[in-house]
Amino acid sequence: MIQVAQPQVRTDLASSLEDATLFVTRGRIGGDWVQGESSFAVTDPATGSEIAQVAQMSAEQATHAVDVAHAAFDTWSVSLPQERARVLHAWYRGMLEHREDLARIMTAEQGKPLSESRGEIDYAASFLEFYAEEARRPNIEGVTSHLKDAEVELWREPVGVAALVTPWNFPSAMITRKAAAAIAAGCTTVVHPSAETPLSALALAELARRAGLPEGVFNVVTGAAPEIVGAWTSDARVRALSFTGSTEIGRLLYRQSADTVKRLVLELGGHAPFLVFADADMDRAVDEAVKAKFATTGQDCLGANRFLVERSVYDTFCERFAKAARALTLGPGCDDRDLGPLMNEKAVAKQEEHVADALDRGAKLLCGGERDGQGPLFYPPTVLVDVPAEAKVMHEETFGPVAAIAPFDTEAEALKRANATEYGLIAYLHTQDPRRIYRASRALQFGMVAVNRTKVTGAPIPFGGMKQSGLSREGARQGLEAFTDIKYVCRDWA
């Protein structure tokens, strides 16, 4: 039986917020805040202390969320585009108004530095603003008829209920990037946030309520992913599934969704190469390399994992990069250092495994390489050089602050090694030769290529990868495609 309650607030973190009612620990189904059959702990990765007990919701409640979303779809799918735009704009303004509170909640549960959390709130809000405008765009396309006396039109119509499954590393942005597109298209949504960072999602649900989003359009179900998401993959009423996470889990959801032939958006793992040629601007290359590796403490699918540097500038790059890494500060996210703690023990263990494996195979350690004394989840910026191609760190996604560097001799070798991965999300390229920029950008088998810079993402661009880094795109006009069906209408007035 579903039990309904008001938002439950814990006064320890809530007392630091300007608006304590944004700190919610119950799920959201329709117009109700819903408790689960039990609860689970959300902890601060910097201290290990408990932040909150959050509703552990069941498969039955996950199905009930679909019931509610499916019922709401009949009305929302035919709502006027300007109404969808109005609500999304109001949601956007609410996020900016409560930016500091949302950032503090995020830092408490995710651990990232407070300045990064503020940046993510801005980034997350930008998707609400972007898709508020896209909601207004005409969705009927005229086509020259191939039949005499017939008129032909193509309509884009919302597919139905969309399930959105989001990770812990970007707990607000990954929700708004998906939900804003789905809602703008006329879909209703059921959302499962990571059990490690549910509080950011629940705060967004409260702001959506205040913005006037109709009941049932945005539902948040918290708890164990296999139980909740499993109920959605088997439910034929869920017509689209958007997931951000590991390639391994993406493959599982792909299989589970096959029987109901869902639309899929899979934003999966990455193993980004960072190529530095001898003619690169070395100051810029080092500065951008630090950003590409250590943002979000390396816990980013866009994070550079493998640094391939032309041999003639190899020693210079390694020395300068290691010096910059040593200068970075590490500490609790609330202290706003350069890096915060990793998310959990599993993440730290992977750093240790990759470093030990690389050293066993002959790599050299320039800095870092051991847990920091501030706490069990603190791992410092780590730089490995002369890393052999067979090392695990050169094949597996490290998802942490470990940088692996190796030299190359020719452009062909660099591109071959960069492409030697099952992943294809993003590649970073540093060179000043315009012909090489063109050749390499075409040759790199990645959905995105960043040339002489690191930051490339934003609401107006189609985010996504090739190969086993995923399917479809998020953001931009293309982000609406998975949430709409094309209807062909051939009309004769006679």
ZAVO-56763 format. One line per 5 residues: number of its first residue (from 1); their letters; for each residue x, y, z of C-alpha. Coordinates in steps of 0.05 Angstrom, whole numbers, plus 5000, padded with zeros to 4 digits. Example, Ala and Ser with C-alpha at 12.3 -4.5 7.8 and 13.67 -1.06 7.14 Angstrom:
! residues 2
1	as	5246/4910/5156  5273/4979/5143
This chain:
! residues 494
1	miqva	5000/5000/5000  5027/5069/4981  5032/5116/5040  5029/5191/5030  5066/5242/5071
6	qpqvr	5092/5313/5068  5165/5325/5051  5208/5300/5108  5265/5346/5128  5328/5330/5167
11	tdlas	5347/5392/5205  5423/5382/5203  5433/5398/5129  5367/5433/5122  5389/5485/5173
16	sleda	5443/5508/5125  5394/5520/5069  5355/5584/5056  5295/5541/5037  5295/5478/5079
21	tlfvt	5234/5450/5043  5279/5433/4984  5310/5378/5026  5261/5322/5012  5268/5248/5029
26	rgrig	5203/5220/5000  5190/5199/4929  5142/5237/4884  5084/5203/4848  5030/5247/4818
31	gdwvq	5014/5301/4869  5039/5262/4929  5103/5255/4968  5108/5180/4980  5146/5140/5030
36	gessf	5173/5071/5015  5166/5004/5048  5232/5020/5083  5288/5070/5075  5361/5073/5056
41	avtdp	5418/5118/5080  5449/5173/5038  5518/5191/5064  5568/5247/5055  5628/5216/5017
46	atgse	5675/5266/5050  5659/5244/5121  5619/5180/5115  5565/5211/5159  5492/5200/5144
51	iaqva	5456/5257/5111  5386/5227/5106  5343/5166/5105  5307/5165/5037  5246/5125/5016
56	qmsae	5263/5055/4992  5206/5047/4942  5182/4982/4912  5168/4953/4843  5095/4961/4859
61	qatha	5105/5035/4870  5146/5040/4807  5088/5010/4769  5040/5058/4803  5084/5116/4779
66	vdvah	5074/5090/4708  4998/5086/4721  4998/5159/4741  5044/5182/4684  5004/5142/4633
71	aafdt	4939/5175/4657  4971/5244/4655  4997/5233/4584  4927/5240/4554  4924/5312/4576
76	wsvsl	4997/5333/4573  5009/5305/4503  4956/5352/4474  4974/5413/4516  4992/5475/4478
81	pqera	5067/5484/4463  5066/5552/4497  5039/5519/4561  5097/5470/4562  5144/5527/4549
86	rvlha	5114/5569/4606  5123/5513/4657  5194/5496/4635  5213/5570/4639  5184/5574/4709
91	wyrgm	5223/5511/4729  5286/5543/4700  5276/5607/4740  5264/5566/4803  5330/5530/4795
96	lehre	5368/5595/4787  5332/5626/4846  5352/5568/4891  5420/5556/4859  5459/5559/4924
101	dlari	5414/5511/4962  5414/5462/4904  5490/5465/4901  5496/5452/4975  5451/5392/4972
106	mtaeq	5491/5365/4914  5558/5374/4947  5533/5341/5011  5510/5277/4975  5559/5274/4917
111	gkpls	5622/5305/4946  5642/5350/4888  5671/5419/4904  5618/5471/4916  5639/5513/4856
116	esrge	5630/5453/4811  5561/5441/4841  5542/5513/4826  5566/5503/4755  5525/5441/4748
121	idyaa	5462/5476/4771  5472/5529/4718  5485/5474/4666  5424/5434/4689  5379/5496/4686
126	sflef	5402/5512/4616  5367/5450/4589  5301/5473/4618  5310/5541/4584  5332/5510/4518
131	yaeea	5275/5460/4513  5224/5512/4535  5241/5547/4470  5243/5482/4430  5173/5466/4455
136	rrpni	5147/5525/4415  5177/5503/4349  5128/5480/4295  5126/5404/4291  5091/5396/4224
141	egvts	5134/5389/4162  5106/5395/4093  5130/5346/4040  5122/5352/3965  5069/5301/3947
146	hlkda	5085/5244/3900  5010/5232/3889  4963/5274/3846  4913/5315/3885  4941/5292/3953
151	evelw	4972/5333/4009  5028/5302/4050  5049/5322/4120  5095/5293/4173  5075/5304/4246
156	repvg	5119/5292/4307  5079/5265/4364  5101/5246/4435  5114/5172/4445  5083/5165/4514
161	vaalv	5113/5152/4582  5189/5160/4585  5232/5127/4638  5294/5167/4657  5350/5132/4695
166	tpwnf	5406/5177/4719  5475/5169/4751  5508/5198/4813  5563/5240/4781  5517/5294/4753
171	psami	5454/5285/4794  5417/5347/4769  5442/5358/4698  5429/5286/4676  5357/5293/4699
176	trkaa	5341/5360/4666  5377/5341/4601  5329/5282/4594  5266/5308/4627  5265/5376/4593
181	aaiaa	5267/5344/4524  5215/5291/4541  5167/5341/4573  5176/5392/4517  5158/5337/4468
186	gcttv	5094/5323/4506  5115/5260/4543  5105/5245/4616  5163/5217/4657  5182/5169/4711
191	vhpsa	5252/5182/4740  5299/5138/4778  5359/5176/4807  5420/5139/4834  5410/5114/4905
196	etpls	5474/5150/4923  5448/5219/4902  5372/5221/4905  5365/5286/4943  5382/5330/4882
201	alala	5327/5296/4842  5276/5305/4897  5293/5379/4903  5281/5385/4828  5213/5351/4837
206	elarr	5194/5403/4889  5215/5459/4842  5175/5427/4785  5114/5426/4830  5123/5500/4845
211	aglpe	5132/5515/4771  5063/5488/4757  5081/5423/4723  5017/5383/4724  5013/5323/4770
216	gvfnv	5039/5259/4739  5084/5292/4687  5147/5285/4729  5150/5228/4779  5211/5208/4820
221	vtgaa	5218/5137/4847  5276/5126/4895  5307/5060/4916  5342/4999/4887  5352/5004/4812
226	peivg	5342/4931/4793  5273/4929/4824  5248/4997/4801  5279/5000/4732  5263/4927/4720
231	awtsd	5189/4943/4729  5195/4997/4676  5233/4957/4624  5180/4903/4625  5121/4952/4622
236	arvra	5095/4963/4551  5066/5030/4571  5136/5057/4580  5152/5075/4508  5221/5106/4517
241	lsftg	5280/5093/4563  5337/5142/4572  5396/5118/4613  5463/5148/4632  5514/5101/4664
246	steig	5562/5045/4650  5565/5006/4585  5554/4942/4624  5487/4965/4653  5469/4997/4586
251	rllyr	5475/4929/4552  5431/4898/4606  5376/4951/4597  5381/4943/4522  5365/4868/4529
256	qsadt	5310/4880/4580  5276/4931/4535  5276/4886/4474  5210/4851/4488  5172/4917/4490
261	vkrlv	5212/4950/4433  5225/5015/4470  5258/5077/4443  5327/5078/4475  5375/5134/4492
266	lelgg	5438/5104/4522  5494/5150/4544  5546/5100/4567  5620/5095/4585  5679/5132/4556
271	hapfl	5754/5123/4550  5775/5190/4521  5843/5198/4489  5879/5265/4496  5927/5274/4437
276	vfada	5983/5325/4441  6025/5338/4378  6092/5373/4378  6064/5436/4347  6011/5445/4401
281	dmdra	6009/5507/4445  6041/5473/4506  6013/5523/4557  5943/5511/4532  5952/5436/4525
286	vdeav	5974/5428/4597  5920/5473/4624  5865/5438/4584  5893/5369/4602  5885/5386/4676
291	kakfa	5813/5406/4664  5799/5344/4621  5827/5297/4673  5811/5325/4742  5743/5359/4736
296	ttgqd	5691/5324/4780  5752/5289/4811  5758/5250/4747  5688/5220/4755  5662/5241/4687
301	clgan	5649/5199/4625  5681/5257/4586  5744/5254/4629  5809/5242/4592  5836/5173/4609
306	rflve	5895/5164/4561  5945/5219/4545  5983/5206/4481  6040/5256/4470  6087/5263/4411
311	rsvyd	6156/5240/4433  6194/5305/4418  6152/5342/4471  6136/5283/4515  6184/5297/4573
316	tfcer	6164/5371/4574  6090/5355/4576  6097/5301/4630  6138/5347/4675  6091/5406/4668
321	fakaa	6028/5365/4674  6053/5330/4737  6073/5398/4767  6003/5425/4754  5972/5362/4784
326	raltl	6014/5368/4848  5989/5440/4856  5916/5419/4858  5882/5419/4926  5841/5361/4955
331	gpgcd	5789/5365/5008  5715/5363/5027  5670/5392/4974  5642/5443/5023  5712/5472/5030
336	drdlg	5712/5483/4954  5780/5453/4939  5800/5433/4868  5781/5360/4880  5734/5326/4928
341	plmne	5727/5254/4951  5709/5197/4905  5638/5170/4909  5649/5104/4943  5699/5050/4963
346	kavak	5691/5014/4896  5715/5077/4860  5777/5083/4903  5793/5009/4895  5792/5018/4820
351	qeehv	5843/5074/4823  5888/5030/4866  5879/4971/4819  5897/5011/4757  5957/5044/4789
356	adald	5985/4979/4816  5975/4944/4749  6010/5000/4710  6069/5001/4758  6076/4925/4754
361	rgakl	6080/4932/4678  6136/4984/4681  6101/5051/4686  6131/5106/4730  6094/5145/4783
366	lcgge	6105/5221/4782  6055/5240/4836  5998/5213/4878  5985/5139/4878  5961/5129/4950
371	rdgqg	5899/5146/4990  5900/5214/5023  5897/5218/5099  5835/5262/5100  5790/5201/5094
376	plfyp	5780/5134/5060  5749/5162/4997  5801/5216/4984  5849/5198/4927  5898/5250/4902
381	ptvlv	5914/5272/4831  5958/5216/4804  6003/5218/4743  6033/5155/4711  6082/5161/4654
386	dvpae	6112/5110/4605  6049/5070/4612  6049/5008/4566  5992/4996/4519  5972/4931/4554
391	akvmh	5961/4964/4622  5889/4963/4647  5886/5039/4652  5897/5042/4576  5836/4998/4563
396	eetfg	5787/5007/4620  5750/5069/4643  5785/5091/4707  5732/5142/4728  5778/5177/4777
401	pvaai	5838/5223/4783  5890/5177/4752  5924/5202/4688  5962/5153/4644  6012/5182/4594
406	apfdt	6050/5149/4537  6091/5174/4478  6078/5165/4403  6121/5177/4342  6074/5188/4283
411	eaeal	6004/5215/4270  5981/5148/4243  6005/5113/4306  5970/5164/4351  5903/5157/4315
416	krana	5907/5081/4313  5920/5079/4388  5866/5130/4403  5814/5089/4365  5836/5022/4396
421	teygl	5777/5020/4445  5706/4996/4447  5686/5066/4471  5674/5126/4427  5646/5184/4467
426	iaylh	5697/5241/4462  5769/5253/4440  5813/5312/4455  5862/5338/4402  5917/5390/4411
431	tqdpr	5953/5414/4348  5959/5480/4310  5963/5448/4241  5896/5460/4206  5907/5401/4159
436	riyra	5920/5355/4217  5860/5381/4254  5817/5362/4194  5849/5294/4183  5847/5275/4256
441	sralq	5777/5300/4269  5752/5257/4211  5793/5196/4232  5777/5196/4306  5720/5146/4318
446	fgmva	5684/5187/4372  5617/5223/4374  5650/5287/4397  5719/5317/4383  5747/5375/4424
451	vnrtk	5802/5413/4388  5849/5455/4430  5798/5460/4486  5761/5418/4537  5692/5448/4548
456	vtgap	5647/5431/4490  5581/5410/4521  5518/5452/4527  5444/5450/4515  5448/5468/4441
461	ipfgg	5495/5411/4421  5477/5337/4409  5514/5298/4464  5529/5225/4451  5579/5174/4428
466	mkqsg	5595/5120/4378  5608/5045/4386  5593/5021/4456  5589/5091/4485  5516/5092/4470
471	lsreg	5456/5104/4425  5421/5168/4402  5436/5239/4426  5416/5284/4483  5412/5360/4479
476	arqgl	5399/5402/4417  5341/5390/4370  5364/5318/4364  5348/5307/4438  5274/5308/4422
481	eaftd	5277/5252/4371  5275/5193/4419  5213/5221/4452  5172/5231/4388  5143/5188/4334
486	ikyvc	5135/5211/4262  5064/5205/4236  5055/5209/4161  4988/5239/4139  4967/5234/4066
491	rdwa	4904/5275/4054  4856/5280/3995  4804/5334/4001  4757/5303/3950
